[in-house]
Amino acid sequence: MCLTLPKPEEIPETTVDITVTVTDGENPIEGAIVTIGDVACSNGTGSAGGCTLRGVSIGEGVTVTCTASGYDDYSGTADITEETTTMTITMTEETSGSTEEEPSG
């Protein structure tokens, strides 16, 4: 029996790298912890509010969470495709409860 395997360039990507920017709508948020699916930027966002998550699994309805001191926790879902390379999360200053919405990107 002989199997024909696809050439490496024909194998679709199953993960992507996503650059995330976290803001309060006007200013970047430093130190935010972002998780997309099972990948997190555990060191937090930098002074420009950004971090890159490497190896995020492609899929529909992938959970996106973000926490930052002084802000309501963010929780939402996103469809991650081969074309998903950036995402912006807008957080609100801390009140009681959490925010659920769709991330843009």
C-alpha positions in Angstrom: 0.0 0.0 0.0 1.2 3.5 -0.9 0.1 6.7 0.7 0.5 10.1 -0.9 1.1 12.8 1.6 0.5 16.5 0.8 3.5 18.6 0.2 4.4 20.7 3.3 3.2 23.9 1.7 -0.2 22.3 1.1 -0.8 21.6 4.8 -3.0 24.3 6.2 -1.8 26.2 9.2 -3.5 25.1 12.4 -2.2 28.0 14.6 -1.4 31.7 14.1 0.5 34.4 15.9 -1.7 37.3 17.1 -0.5 40.7 18.1 -2.9 42.1 20.7 -3.3 45.7 21.8 -5.2 46.5 25.0 -6.5 50.0 25.6 -9.1 51.9 27.7 -10.5 53.4 24.5 -7.9 56.1 24.4 -4.7 55.0 26.2 -2.7 51.7 26.2 -3.0 49.5 29.3 0.3 48.1 30.5 0.5 44.8 32.5 -2.7 43.3 31.1 -2.8 39.5 31.0 -4.4 38.3 27.7 -5.5 34.7 27.0 -6.8 33.5 23.6 -7.8 29.9 23.8 -5.1 28.1 25.7 -2.3 30.6 24.9 -1.5 33.5 27.3 0.9 36.4 27.4 1.6 35.8 31.1 4.2 38.6 31.4 1.5 41.1 30.5 1.3 43.8 27.9 4.1 46.3 27.5 4.0 50.1 27.9 2.3 50.4 24.5 -0.4 48.0 25.6 0.7 45.2 23.3 1.9 41.6 23.3 2.1 38.8 20.8 0.5 35.4 21.5 2.3 32.6 19.5 0.7 29.4 18.4 -3.0 30.3 18.9 -5.3 27.5 17.6 -7.5 28.4 14.7 -11.2 27.9 15.4 -14.6 29.4 15.9 -15.8 30.8 19.2 -12.4 30.8 20.8 -12.5 32.3 24.3 -10.6 35.6 24.8 -10.0 36.9 28.3 -8.1 39.9 29.6 -7.4 41.1 33.1 -5.7 44.3 34.3 -5.4 46.0 37.6 -8.0 48.8 37.9 -10.2 47.5 35.1 -13.2 45.1 34.8 -12.2 41.7 33.6 -12.8 41.2 29.9 -14.3 38.0 28.5 -15.5 37.3 24.9 -15.2 35.0 22.0 -13.6 35.4 18.5 -13.3 33.4 15.4 -9.6 32.8 14.8 -8.6 32.2 11.1 -5.4 32.0 9.2 -5.9 35.7 8.5 -6.2 36.7 12.2 -3.0 38.5 13.0 -4.1 41.4 15.2 -6.8 42.0 17.9 -7.7 45.0 19.9 -9.3 44.7 23.4 -10.9 47.8 24.9 -11.3 47.5 28.7 -13.4 49.7 31.0 -12.3 51.1 34.4 -13.2 48.9 37.3 -16.8 48.8 38.4 -18.7 45.8 39.8 -19.1 42.8 37.5 -17.4 42.0 34.2 -17.7 42.9 30.6 -18.6 40.5 27.8 -18.3 41.6 24.2 -16.7 40.7 20.9 -13.0 41.7 20.5 -12.3 43.6 17.3 -9.7 42.5 14.9 
